[in-house]
């Protein structure tokens, strides 16, 4: 193997190594950001106040969310996990 061939092989190995490091960094970056995820829509007040709330202690009790803030203020947070 001549010096030129050895240099080309060594340069090719360096290129593969740099490419692997770049791919690893890109993977880490994309896994830890939400750039590719769709943005969630905000719910309107009309939609929230019409929601049925079911009791966790009394199985048959269902109230409208609007009743929570009709007389007193209330903060309601609803989270739906995908899946």
Order of alpha helices (4+ residues) and beta strands (2+ residues): alpha-alpha-beta-beta-alpha
